[in-house]
Structures are given as C-alpha cells and as structure tokens.
Amino acid sequence: MKRALIITYYWPPSGGSGVQRWLKMSKYLPEYGWQPVIYTTENAEYPIIDPSLEKDVAPETEVIRRPIIEPYTFYKKFLGLKKEETVKMGFIQEKEKKKGWKESLSLWVRGNLFIPDARRWWVKPSVKYLKAYLKDHPVDAIISTGPPHSMHLIAMKLKEALGIPWIADFRDPWTEIDYYDDLHLTRRSDRKHHRLEHDVLTRADKVVTVSPNWASRLDRLGATDAMAIYNGFDRDDIKQQISQLPDEFTMTYIGVLSKAQNPENLWKALGELIEEDANFNKLFRMILIGQIDSSAMKSIQENGLSKHVTFKPYIPHNQVGQTQKNSTLLLLLLLPDTEIRAKGLLTGKMFEYLASGRPILCIGPEDGDAANILSHTKAGVTVGFENKGKMKTVIKDLYQQYLVNGLPSNESQEIEKYSRKALAEEYAALLNKLGLP
C-alpha cells in the first residue's frame, strides 16, 4: 500500500465543515491502495467539538499530532473572553453589537501580522519535524488542505527539500474568500497574500479544489489545469435512517449562516406568504441549526417570522442525516452573484442534502455549479438572492405539492457519483498518476 501524508489542521475531535473532506477521503483511500498518514495538531482551538466523528477514522490511518501555538488564547484574554468560549468562524456575530477598538485592533493584527493565517507559527516547527520523520518513514505523496492555508506552506517547503510529489487541496479560496476584504489589509500585506498564494499554485504538482468554477479561477491566479474533485456524502451516515416527516410544512437549514449569506428577500417572501395565506401561516415552520449571524436573526424578526422559526445549536454529525430526512424541505444558502466565489460554492452540506432525498430549495447563483447539479439530479430548484418574486412562486408551488402528496423523496441514482467512496477512488487515481511522465 502506498502512503500519502495529509497535512490538515482540522481532524477529530474537531466538528464542523472543515474536517469532513479529509476525514471522509482518508476513510476510503485504503480501499484504493493508499494509506493515509495524517499530520495534525494536538492542542488546536477548534470552534466546534464533535466526538462522534472519531468512528470515521479508518483503522489503517496513522495519525501524527504535534503541538501548536494558538494565538486565539491570547486573543481571548485581550478581549476579556472566558477560556471556554470559542472563536466564531467566518466572522459570525451572534449578537448585534458595535465593534470596539479592541476588536478592530485584533482584526488588523490578524490580517496583517498573521499571514496567511493565525497558524503561520506552526509552519517552521512542522517542516523541521516532518523532514526528519519522512527520512525514516517515507511517503509517496503529500496533500495539504486549506484553509488554513499555512498547511500549504508546510507542504511547499517539504516539496522543496525532499522532492515528494505534492497536491495542494483548496476547500475554500485564499484571496478570493468572501471575508478577505474584512481583514483590513495594508497594500504590503495584500501583496504578500497574493505572492504566497501564487507560490503555492505554481509550485504544487497538482492543484485540486471542490468545484469546476473554483478550478477555473485558480487557473487564472496561477495554477495549471486545476482539477475539481467534489465534496460528497457518506452512505454510512444515512443507511439505517427512515424519513419521519412532520405534520407541518417544515423548512430546515443546517450549518453556518454568515452575514454574506443572509437571504433578505427570502425572509420578505416568507413574511408575505404568511400574511397572504392563513393556512400557510398555520403550517409553516423553519428550523435553523448552527451558527446564525445576528443580521439574519434581525431580518427574521423584522418580517414577522419569529414565531415560525426555531433556532438550534450545532448538532453532532451523526444526527444530521436523520434531521434532514425528517424535514419537508431543505434550505441551502450559498452566496449572492456579487461575491467572487459564489458560482463555485459547493458545500459538503449540499451533497448530504442530496443523499437525504428531500427536496432542496437553493438560494444562490442560478447559473452556478450547485444549480447545475441540483438540476441534473432533479433534487431541487435554485433561485437568485435578488429574485423575491420567484422565491414566492417556488415556495407556493412546493407548498401546494406538499398539500397534495407530502413532497415525496427523490430517489435518483444520479447522485451516487457524489458518494465519498466514489470521490476517494477519483482522488486515488490522481495520486497514482502523480509523478509519472
């Protein structure tokens, strides 16, 4: 069996979306002749902890944990946060408040001193440790997965020193991430981010990301023929589950809901439907599970939806599949067309939605990668963020179908190519080609 060193910050007990891609890839790679060697942290500051994911670590997986200096420890002390409080991902603000000088200063420091990210201090000790480790325990390939993009810098230095074939895997963009402009970067810092990004894209043997649109954008930034290998769903997560649909017309959203994702027109459309249709008012329920930005909470209240919406905190991943299957309709929130990465945004959650079989209402670019997949699999409909009229029409149509037949599940076999097992086979094929003439 060949060996692949996978450099990742996120690994169980981390929960959330960041851990899923390489936890699941490494689960199935041994079936295709590759043993995962995971290099990760032993004392990370994870925003979410989910011990249920430990079961997905394949027996063949070798896990190397090394200490990391987490600046968030000092960040919390500076802001007066409690030790047990976690730092929110993606600039999520759960309560409306004005940023004080401490928050503004901390953000400036984060953007301009921690380049590319707050894990930059882990690069040098990791390279030193891994150079020694790899001499005694050789591997056939290196995969770095970011964000945090410091993981790519570790791999790049190992590639330079040892010549091992290297794949840079981008779960999210670097300089085109939606909150990049919020980092208050100086010109010098902005140039440094772009230079490091370009170095990674041009020096990696292969660049991989999660969607065709993002692959094209990475090519424009310096990569050569970047490849899309999707996120996906794991049949093991849902194989024993049976739908138990509620009596109400229930729309469920699971995951982080950032300010950029806040669908103002959806809340307005739902508010109008509740005013116009007494029966819809009686039967409509919405469940929002995960970290929800205060801007969305405010919009929900302003549109008279508060009594219809239930907020729930993060739930362990082993409960997600059943929750999806028990919903009349699943809500997928991407990003408006105005965001650079919007058309290529393919969340892991979307594929889990596909596997549940429940109908999907996607708010996002109508000509994006997600819209194409939902249309091809007949799993749902996509409506642009600005199209309130179409939102109302689509929801009314789905509601009428629900009254007639309860909105049956989609049993299309087209989704099987998006299983984690099939995608791991695709990644193994790429690894097998790496370094060949």
N, C-alpha and C positions, 0 to 999 in steps of 0.2 A: 504494500500500500504506500502510495506517495504521501508526502507530508506538506501541508500548507500552513504557514504561520499567518494567523489572522490577528491584526493589531486593532483592538477595539476598546474604547473607554467604557461602553455600555455592555454589561454582562450581568446575569442574575447574581445577586437579588434585585438588580435594577428592574423596574417595571417601565411602563410607557412604550411609546412607539420606537424609540431609538434602539432598543435591544432586540426587537423582533427579527429584523432581516438576517443578522448573522447568527443568532441563536438557532433559527429555523434552517438556514443554509447548512450550518455545521451539523445539525441533526441528521440530515440526509446525505451529505457528501460521502460518508464512509460507504454507502451503498454503491457508489460510483468510483471507488478506488482511491479516495483521498481522506487522509486522517487530519482533522483539524487540530492545530496547536494554537490555543487561544492565549494571547498576551493581553492582560488587562490589569486593573488596579485592585488593590486590596483594601483601600480605605476611601473610596470615592464618595463624593457628596451628591448622591442621586436624588432628584426631585421626587421620585416615586419608588417605593419598595414593593416588590411582588414576589414573595417566596414560591408561589405556585408555578413559576416558570422553571424552577430547578429541574422539574421532571423532563424537560425537553433537552437537557444536556446529554448528548449521545455518550454511551459507555466508552467509546473509542477516543473521546475528546481528551486531550491533555490541556490542562489549564494552568498557566503561569500567572501568578498575581504578584505585583510589585507595588511598594508604597508610592504615593503621590502627594505632593504638597498642594492642598486645595486652598486657593485664595478666598473661597467663599466663607471659610471660617473667620478670616479677618474682616471680610465684607459684612458679615452679620454682626460682629462686635461693633464695627464702626457705625452701623445703622441702629444699633440697640435691639436687634432681633434676638429672640431666645435661641439657645443652642439647638433645640429640637425642631425649630422652624426650618422649612425648606425654601430654597430659592426657586421661584417660578420660572418655567421655561417660556421662551418666545415672547418675553415682555408682557406676560399676562398680569393684569391688575384686577384682582377680585373685588376690591372696594375702591370706590371713587375717591381720589384724593389728589391734591396738588403735590408735585414733586418738590421736595425741599432741596436746599443746597447740597446736603449730603448725598441724596440720590443722584443729583446732576453730576457732582464731582465723581462719584463712584462709576457712573456710566462713561464719563470721559476717560477715566483711568482704564476701565475695561476695554474701551475701543482703541485707545492709543498706546497703552503700555503692555497690554496682554495681546500680542499679535502672533498668531492669528486668533488666539482664544485663551481662556484662563488656564488651559492645561499646557501651555508652552514650556513651563519649567520641568515637565516630565520628559521632554524630548532628549536632552543630553544624557541623563542617567539611564534612560531606556536604551538608547543606542549603545552605550558602554556595556550594559548588562547583556543585551542581545547579541552583540558581536562575539562576546566570549561564549555565550550559550550555543550559538549556531555553529561554532567551530567543532564542538563536541556532539551536537545534536542537529545535524544538517537538515534542511528542508528543501523542497523542490520549487517552492513559490512563496511569495509574500503577498498578502492582501491587507491593505489599510482601508478602514472605513471611517468616513467623516460625514457630518461633524461629530465631535470637534476635529477640526482639520489639522491640529497638531499631530494626529495619528499618521497623516500622510508625510509629515516632515520626518518622523521616525523612520518610516519605510524608505523614504528617499535617501536618507543617509546610509541606511543598511545596503541599499542597492548600489550606491557609490562605492562603499567599502568592500562588499562581498560579491557583487555582480549577480545576485539572485534575481530571477525574473519577478517583476512586481506589477500588481494590479492596484490602481487607485480607484476605490469604490465610493461614489458620491451618493449618499442617501438624500442629501439636500445640497443646493448650490452653496457657493462660497461668497463671492462678491455680489451675486445676484439674489441672495436671500432677502425676503421681504423686509426684514428689520435692519438691513445693512446701513441705511441712511440714518437710523436712530442712534448709531454708535458715536455720532459727533466727531467723526474722524478729521484730523488735520490732513492737509494735502500730502504731507510726507507719509503719514500712516496709511492713507488710501493707496499711495503708490506702493508701499511695502506689501499690503494685502494682495494687490494685483500682481506684483512681482513673484511672491511666493506661490500664488495660485498658478501663474504661468509656468513656474519651475516644475510644479507637480504635474501639470497637464502635459508638458513636453518631455519630461524625463521618465514617466511611468511607461512600462512596456505596453500596457493597455489601460484605458480609462473606461470605467463602467458606471452607469447611473440607472435610474429606475424608470425612465420614460423616453420615448423617441424624441420628444421636443427638447428635453434637457440634454440629451446626447448631442443634438444639433447645436445647441447653444454652447456646450463645452468645446465643440469643434471650432466654433467662432472665437472662443477665448484662447485657443492654442492646442487643444487635443487633436489627435489624428484618428479619424474614424472611431470616435467614442461609441460604445455599444450600450444598448438598453437591455437590461435583464430585470424584469418586473419584481416588485414585491408580490406576495401571494397569500394564499390561505392554506392552513394545515387541516387536512381531513380528520386528523386525530382529535382536533379541538371540538368537532361537532358531530362525530359519527354516531354517538349514542343519544342525540338530542331530538326531541319531537316538538313541533310547534304547539303552543297552547295560547291561542290568540285571545286577546281581551274582548270584553263586550263593547268597549269604547273604540272610537277611531283614533288610534294611538300612533303618534309620530315620534320616533326615538333618534336622538343624536348621541354618539359616543365618541369622546376624545377631547382634545384641546380646542377651544373656540376663542381665537385671538381677536383683537380689535380689527385687524385687517379682514377677518372672515365674517365679521358681524353682518348678517343679511338684513339690512334695514327694510328693504322692500318686502321681504318675506313676512316680517312681523306686521307690516302695514297690511299686506294682503290677508293674512290670517285674522287681523283685527276687523277688517271689513267683512269678511265671511261670517264672523261671529255676530256682527251687527245685523247682517242681511238675512241670516238663516237661523231661526230659533232651534231647529233640530241639530244643526251643526254645532251651535253653541252648547247644546246639551251633551253631545257625544265626543267632541274633540278634546284630546289630551296630548300634551307634549312632555317628553322626558328628556332632560339634558343631563348627561353623565360625564363628569370630568371637570377640568379646569375651565371656567367660563369667565371671560373678561367682563368687567363691570359695564362696559359700553353696551354689551348685549343684554345684560340684566336691566339696564335703564330703558332700552328700546322695548323690551318685553312689557315693562310696566307702563310706558307711555302709550302703548297700543292696546291696553286693556286685556292683556293676556295672562296676568299674574295668577289668576285662579285656575287657569288651564295648564300651567307649567309646573312641573316638579323638577327641582334641582337635586342631583345626587352626586356624591364624590366619586373619585376613581374606584372602580371595582376590579378585583383580581381577574387576570386574563382568562382563567378557567371558568368564569361566569359570563363572559362576554357573549359567547356563541348562543347560549340559551336566551339571554336577554334580547338578542337580535331576532331570534326565531319567534319570540313572544310579542313582537311588535307588528302592528298592521302595516306600517310604512316606515322605512328607514331614511333619515335625512343625512345627506352628505354635503358638507360645506367646504368648498375649495377657496378660490380667491377671485376677485374681480379681474376683468381683462386688463385693467390698468397696471396690474402687478406683473413684473417681468417674468416670473416663473409660473404664472397662472396656468397657461395652456399645457404645461408638462407635469402639473401636480397630480401624482397618482399615489395616494396614501395607502399604506397597508390596510387601513380600515376599509377602504373601498372593496378590496378583494375578499375580506371577511364578510362584508355585506353580501357580495355575490354568492358566497358559499352558503349563506343562510337561506337563500331562495326567496326572501321577502322583497317586495317591490322597493325601488330606490328613487327618491327624489333628490337630484343633484343640483345644487346652486353653484354655478361656475361657468367657464367659457363653453359656449355651445359648439365650438369647433376645436376643443381641446382633446388631449389623449383620453381623459376619463370619459368624455361624452362619446368618443368613438367606441370604446369598449362596452359601455352601457347599451349603446345602440346595437352593436354587433351581437351581444349576448341576449338582447331583449330583456335586460334586467331592470331597466329604469329609464327615466327621462331627465334631460338636463335643461335647465333654464338659466339664462344670464342674470347676473346680480341686479341689473337695471330694469329687467323686464317684469314689473309688478303685474301687469295685465295677464301675461302668460302664466305667471305663478298662480294667480287666482283661477284661471281656466283649468290648469293641470290639476290643482288640488280639488276643485269641484268635480272634475271628471273621475279622479281616483276615489273620491268620497262616494259618488254615485255607484261606481263599480263595487265598492265596499258594501253598500246597502243591498245590492243585488246578489253578489256571490262571495262577499267577505275578502276579496282580493286574494286569489289563490297564489301559491308559491310558484316560482319559476324553476322548472326542472331541466333547463337547457344543459346539454352536455358540452357546450362550447366553453364553459368555464373551467373544465378540467386542465387545460393547458396552463392555467394560472395557479395550480397547486404548488405548494412549497417543494414537494418532491420533484415535480417536473422541472421547476426552475433550478433546483440544485443540480439536476442532470445537465442542464444547459450550462451552468457555471463550471461543472466538472469538465465538460467538453472544451470550454475555453481554456481552462487550466492545462488540459492535455496538449493544447496547441502552443502554449506559451513557450517561447524559446526555440521553437522549431523554425527552420529556414523557410 
